[in-house]
Amino acid sequence: MSWCYKYLTFLMLAIALLPLSAIAGASQDATTSDVSTIQNLSCAGSAPKVRPKTQNTTGWQERPDFGKYFQQAGVEGTFLLYDLKQKQYLVYNPQRANTSIIPVSTFKIFNSLVALETGVIQDENEVIKSDGTPQKFPNWNQDQTMRSAIAGSVIWFYQELARRIGQERMQRYINLANYGNQDISGGIDQFWLKGDLRISPKQQIDLLVKLYQNKLPFSQKTMATVKEILINEKTNDYILRGKTGWGWDFTPQVGWYVGYLERGDRVYFFALNMDINKPEDTKARMAITKDILRSMGLLGAGSRE
């Protein structure tokens, strides 16, 4: 018997045993709420869908003007920016910014931290050889280091790291860091790709802030190494760190770009999440982010991809 049928059986039995006076005195609101609860339960063997959690949005400023960059790219999504000094969030599509979504390759940030901390890989330059299995992209068919694998988002490399780490140690660090919903079921080398791990754009930023401030449960050396391999661009004016993600096993497909921009004494954290309907849409992840940062005067002219 499923959890749902057990719950309904218990609920109906409890109502049947109530004194008539209690039933007669029950408020209409309570009755309506109970009926609504029963009607909204699914007894098809799965739990009700989890809605976005209520978040404290004090200090959040909606920026509908950011939406034009999504519209120009022909995609739907959300963009959340956090100004650390001002402690202010700027957001387009706040509901989606608080919705938990599978992290796909953005999890490589955390996977790198755990792998280095546990010593399953010596450092960011140790080579792991390809086993010769044909891969989705040509550059994935080569031997890889952590540095090259995070830059090329090489899945097999990080699956190997996760297998070396193991379920128990991975879960321990996930819990210590309070990563997303902390659910790594679905296979030690699949949970962030097709399994049950979920994280919201807001939680992505929370994690990145802790990484920047060296407040994650890892050594200073480990965090410094991961920060260094996350650099996407470095100029005299700013340093841009980030990691993309592409979940092609979903409909619509999932697109991510998360990271942070250091400019002088200011740090801006960002998380973009969007739908991908065709491979060409993947370019919009970084392009939209850079367009928004550029519109705010935070990023210089240059490549949009």
N, C-alpha and C positions, 0 to 999 in steps of 0.2 A: 504494500500500500504506500502510495507516494506521500510526501510530507503534506501536500495540499489537502488530500482526502482526509488524512488524520486530523488536520487542523479544522476542517469543516465539520467533521464528525464531532469533535470536542466542542466546537462552538454551538452547534445545534443542540447537543446534550445539555450544555450549560444554560442555554436559553429556556429549554423545556423545564429545567429544575428551578427556575426563578419563581418567587412568589408572585401571584397575580397583582398584588399591590405595587410591587417593584416594577412590573411591566407597565402597569397603568400609569405610574408616575414617571416613567422614563421620558426624557425630553425628545422632541421631534428631531432635533439636531443629531442627537446620539443615534437614534434609529436610522436616520438617513445615512449617517457615517458608516454604521455597521453594514447596512445593505450595500453601500457603495464599495466597501472593503471586500465583501464576499463576491460581488459582481466583477471586481477587477482582478481577482485571483485567477491564475491559470492552472488548470488541473491536467495539463497535457504532459506532465513529467518535468517541467522546467520552472524555475523560480520566476517571479515577476521581474520585469526589466528594471534595472537600477537607473533612477533619474539622476541628473546632475545634483551634486550636493549643494546645499545652501552655503554660500561663502560670504565672508565679511568683505564687502566691496567698498568700505570706507577708503577714500583716497583714490578711487577709480574714476577716471574721466573717459566717457565714451567719445570716440573719434569716428563718426560715420564717414568723414572724408577719406579715411584709409580705405574704405570700400571701393573707391574708384579704381584702385590698383588691382583688386580682385576682379572687378568687372571688365577691365581692359584685357586681363588675361583669360577671361571667360571661365573662371572657376569660383567655387564657393569655399569660404573658410573663415578663419579668425586670426587676428594678430594682437598679441599682448606685449606691451613694452613696460619695463619697470625701471624707473630712475632711482638708483640707490640713494643718492644724496638727498633728493627731494622726497623720497619714500612715496612716490606717486606712480600709479599705473595708468597707462593710456591703452584703450582697448577698442577694437572693432569686433562686434559680435560677442558680447560678454557671456552669453549662455554657453556657447561652444567653448569659450576659454576656460570654463569650469566643468566641462564634460570630459569624463575619463575615456581615453582612446588608447588602442594598442601602440606601444612606443616604436615598434620595428627597429630600424637601425640607429635611432637616437639612443637606444640602450647600450650601444657600443661604448658610450662615455662611461657608464657604470661598470660594464663588463671589463673595461680596461683597468679601472681602479681596483676591482677585486682580483683580477689576474695578477697584477703587479704586487699587490699587498700580500697575496698568498704564496707568491713565488712560483706559480705554475709556468711563468715565463720570466726569464732573467731580467730583461729590460725591454725597452721599446725597439731595440735594434736586433734582437734575437730572431733568427730565421726559422720559420716553420715551413717545411717543404710541402708542396702540393702533392696530393695522392694520384693525380692524373685524371680524376673524374672531370668530364667536360662541364664547364660552368656557364652561367647565363651571359657573362661578359668576358671578352678576350683577356683583359688584364687580370681577371680572377684566376686564370689558369696558371699563373706564375707562382713561384715561391714568394712568401710574404713575411714582412716584419710587422709589428704593431703599428709602426709609423706609416707604412705603405697601406696596410689593411684598413686603417681608419680613414685615410685620405681617399681610398678607392671603395670604401664601404664593402669590404670583402666578407661575405657572410660565412663561408666555410672556415675561415681563420678564427672568427669569434665563436663559432659553434665548437671548434676544437678547444678553445680556451674554456668555454663553459663546461665541457665534459671533464676537463682536467680539474676544474674547481669543484665540481660535484654539487649535488642537490643540497646537502646539509650546509656546506659553507656558503653557498650562494644565498640560501634562505636567511642565514644568520646576518649577512651584510645587508640584504634587502630590508630586513626588520630594523637593524641598527640605524640605517639611513632613512627609514620611513619612506621607501620608494613606492610611489603610487599606491595601488591597492594591495601590494605585497603578496600577490598570488602568482606563484611561479609554476602552477600546474600546467600540464600540456607537454611535458618533456624538457629535460635539462638543456637541450640544444634547439628547442622550438618555442619556449614559453613567451618570448618577446616578439616572435614572428607570427605565430599562429595560435598561441596558447591563450591563457587567461590574464596575463599581466596587462594592467591598464594604468594610464597616467594622464592627467589633464595638462593643458598648456600652463595653467597657473602652477601646478606642482613641478613641471619642468623648470620653471623659473626659480621656484623655491630651492630645488636641488642645485641649480647653477650658482645661486647666491651663496649657498653653503660651500660649494667648491671654491669659489672666488675668495671667500673669507677663511678658507682652511678649517671649516667646521664640520666636515664629514668624518666618519670613523675610519680614517686612513692616515698613514704617515705623511708628514710634510713632503718627503721625497716622492711618494706615489702621486700625490695631488699635483705637485709641481711638474712632474713628467706628463701627466694627462693634460694639464693646461697647455703645455708646450706643443704637444702633437695635435691639439685642437685648433691651432692658429690657421685661419684661412687667408688672411691678408695682414700685412704689417707694413706701415708707412711711418714717416716722421710725425704724422698727426694722430694716428690711431692704430689700435690692434683689434682685429676682428677674429673672434673665435666662434666656432660653431660646428654643428653636425646635422646633416640631412637624414631623412628617413623616407622610405617608399615601401608601402605595404601593398603588393600587387595581388595578394590572395583574397582581396575583399572587393565588394561592389557597393558604392564606388571605392576605388583604391584610396589608400591613405598616404598623405604627403605631410612631411614635417621639415622644419628648419628651426633649430634652437641654438642659442648661444649668447654671447655678450660682447659688447663693444667698449673698449677702454679708450677714452679720449681725454688727455690731460688728467685732472683729478676727478673726472666723472666716469661712472660706469653705467651702462645701459644694458639690461638683460631683455632678451626677446624670445618669443615662442610663436611660431607660425604653424598652423595646422590647416590643411585644405584637402578638398576632394581632388583626386586625379582620375580623369575619364579617358585619357589617352597618353601614351608615353611622352609626347611633346609637352604635356602639362608639367612634367617634373622640373622643367627649367624655371617655372614660375615661382617655385619655392624660394629660391635665393633672389630672383629678380624682384618679386614683390617686397621682400624684406629690405633689400637695398634701396628700392625706390622710396619706401617709407622713411628709412633712415636718412636718405639724401634729401627728402623733402623737409626734414627737420634740421638740416644743416649739420648732421652728424657724420656724414660719409662723403668723401670726395667723389669727383667724377671718375668714371672708369667702367670696367666690365660689369654687366648686370647679372652675369651667371656665375 
